[in-house]
Amino acid sequence: MKDGVTYNKPGNEVFVRSEGDLIYVICSKERQTDNVVSRMTTKNCKLVGYEEWDEGEDMKWILKFAVLDKYDVEPELN
């Protein structure tokens, strides 16, 4: 992904924007958020923010993920 680019095409279900080590995913339906979180959350990518934006039919859900480098990843404990 290129930094500072919004990936928005007519057929997209969600919109994605990258900014440094952050990835923003904008969902147009609340039911999409669980699927996005389960797909995006990995050892190196964590959900760090959630925001509901607007009201009614125009409501959007903004999920913010941080891409972790090797120093930020939590070690596995025995």
GINOR-V144152 format. One record per residue. N is the residue number from 1. PHI is phi as a letter, one per 40 degrees, with the letter a starting at -180 (999 if undefined). NEAR is the number of other ideal C-beta (glycine too) atoms within 12 Angstrom. Layout:
# GINOR-V144152
N/PHI/NEAR
N/PHI/NEAR
This chain:
# GINOR-V144152
1/999/19
2/c/12
3/c/13
4/g/13
5/b/14
6/c/19
7/c/19
8/b/16
9/b/10
10/d/6
11/c/8
12/c/16
13/c/20
14/b/29
15/b/25
16/b/27
17/b/24
18/b/22
19/a/19
20/g/16
21/c/20
22/b/25
23/b/37
24/b/35
25/b/36
26/b/29
27/b/29
28/c/22
29/b/17
30/c/18
31/c/13
32/c/24
33/c/27
34/c/17
35/c/18
36/c/30
37/c/25
38/c/13
39/c/20
40/c/28
41/c/22
42/b/16
43/c/15
44/b/18
45/a/27
46/b/22
47/c/27
48/b/21
49/a/19
50/a/21
51/a/18
52/c/17
53/b/18
54/g/13
55/b/8
56/g/8
57/c/8
58/c/11
59/c/18
60/b/24
61/b/29
62/b/29
63/b/36
64/b/27
65/b/30
66/b/24
67/c/26
68/c/20
69/c/12
70/c/10
71/c/9
72/c/15
73/c/15
74/c/11
75/c/9
76/c/6
77/c/4
78/c/3
